[in-house]
Amino acid sequence: MLTAGRVSGGGTGLPIPIETQVVSTSAGLSVLHTLTFEHRDIIAACRQPQSAAELAARLRLHLNVVRVLAEDLCAAGHLAIHRPNAGAAQDLSVLRRVIDGLRAVPDSRGTLRDSG
């Protein structure tokens, strides 16, 4: 029973966006050995900041499970959640830089993608 049937944690009621960065706190790392298996995995994996989506993929857990557990860990002071700036998501220059960055990544044959 990872989430005990809950579909959201004890936070704001809004689900954590997939791009939200999560990172362990020093308090979380200090009690790592006392946590349940799933909570321990999340805290250990979040020694370096990563998105909720990356964390779900890394731990092979459903994204909504990670969202609920992350909110629980944040409420306990074991995890810090850094939600994205809503204004940045609407900034077209940010989207352009992301698209340009993705195009700069070569495909499996080493060929750069079309820049147009």
C-alpha positions as CSV (number, residue, x, y, z in Angstrom):
1,M,0.0,0.0,0.0
2,L,2.2,2.7,-1.3
3,T,-0.3,5.6,-1.1
4,A,-3.1,3.9,0.9
5,G,-5.6,4.7,-1.9
6,R,-4.8,8.4,-1.9
7,V,-4.4,10.2,-5.2
8,S,-2.8,13.3,-3.7
9,G,-0.6,14.0,-0.7
10,G,-1.3,16.3,2.2
11,G,-0.1,19.4,0.3
12,T,-1.9,22.1,-1.6
13,G,-4.3,19.8,-3.4
14,L,-2.7,20.5,-6.7
15,P,-0.7,17.7,-8.2
16,I,3.1,18.2,-8.5
17,P,3.9,19.1,-12.1
18,I,6.1,16.6,-13.8
19,E,8.9,19.1,-14.2
20,T,9.0,19.9,-10.5
21,Q,12.4,19.5,-9.0
22,V,12.7,17.4,-5.8
23,V,15.7,17.1,-3.6
24,S,16.4,15.4,-0.2
25,T,16.8,17.6,2.8
26,S,19.5,17.0,5.5
27,A,16.7,15.9,7.8
28,G,15.5,13.3,5.3
29,L,19.0,12.0,4.8
30,S,19.6,11.8,8.6
31,V,16.6,9.5,9.1
32,L,17.0,7.5,5.9
33,H,17.5,4.2,7.8
34,T,14.2,4.6,9.6
35,L,12.0,5.2,6.5
36,T,9.8,2.7,4.7
37,F,11.3,1.0,1.6
38,E,9.7,3.4,-1.0
39,H,10.3,6.5,1.1
40,R,13.9,5.5,1.6
41,D,14.3,4.9,-2.2
42,I,13.0,8.4,-3.0
43,I,15.2,10.1,-0.4
44,A,18.3,8.2,-1.5
45,A,17.6,8.9,-5.2
46,C,17.0,12.6,-4.5
47,R,20.5,13.4,-3.1
48,Q,20.8,15.3,-6.4
49,P,17.9,17.4,-7.6
50,Q,15.7,15.8,-10.3
51,S,12.3,16.2,-11.8
52,A,9.3,14.2,-10.5
53,A,9.2,12.5,-13.9
54,E,12.8,11.5,-13.8
55,L,12.3,10.1,-10.3
56,A,9.3,8.1,-11.3
57,A,11.2,6.6,-14.3
58,R,14.3,5.9,-12.2
59,L,12.4,4.1,-9.5
60,R,10.0,2.5,-11.9
61,L,7.0,3.8,-10.1
62,H,3.9,5.4,-11.5
63,L,4.2,9.2,-11.6
64,N,1.1,9.7,-9.4
65,V,2.6,7.4,-6.8
66,V,5.8,9.5,-6.8
67,R,3.7,12.7,-6.5
68,V,1.8,11.4,-3.4
69,L,4.9,10.0,-1.7
70,A,6.9,13.2,-2.5
71,E,4.2,15.4,-1.0
72,D,4.2,13.2,2.2
73,L,8.0,13.4,2.4
74,C,7.9,17.2,1.9
75,A,5.2,17.5,4.7
76,A,7.5,15.5,7.0
77,G,10.5,17.8,6.1
78,H,12.4,15.0,4.4
79,L,12.1,16.3,0.8
80,A,12.2,19.8,-0.7
81,I,9.9,20.4,-3.6
82,H,10.7,23.3,-6.0
83,R,7.7,24.0,-8.2
84,P,8.4,25.6,-11.6
85,N,7.7,29.3,-12.0
86,A,4.3,29.5,-13.8
87,G,5.4,32.5,-15.8
88,A,8.5,30.7,-17.2
89,A,6.3,28.0,-18.7
90,Q,4.6,30.7,-20.8
91,D,7.8,32.4,-21.9
92,L,8.3,31.5,-25.5
93,S,12.0,32.2,-25.3
94,V,12.3,29.3,-22.8
95,L,10.5,27.0,-25.2
96,R,12.7,28.1,-28.1
97,R,15.9,27.4,-26.0
98,V,14.5,23.9,-25.1
99,I,13.7,23.1,-28.8
100,D,17.1,24.4,-29.9
101,G,18.8,22.3,-27.2
102,L,16.9,19.2,-28.3
103,R,17.8,19.8,-31.9
104,A,21.5,20.0,-30.9
105,V,21.4,16.4,-29.6
106,P,22.5,13.9,-32.3
107,D,20.3,11.0,-33.1
108,S,21.4,7.4,-32.6
109,R,23.4,7.6,-35.9
110,G,25.2,10.7,-34.7
111,T,23.3,13.0,-37.1
112,L,22.1,16.4,-35.9
113,R,18.4,17.1,-36.3
114,D,17.1,19.6,-38.8
115,S,17.3,23.1,-37.4
116,G,14.3,24.3,-39.4
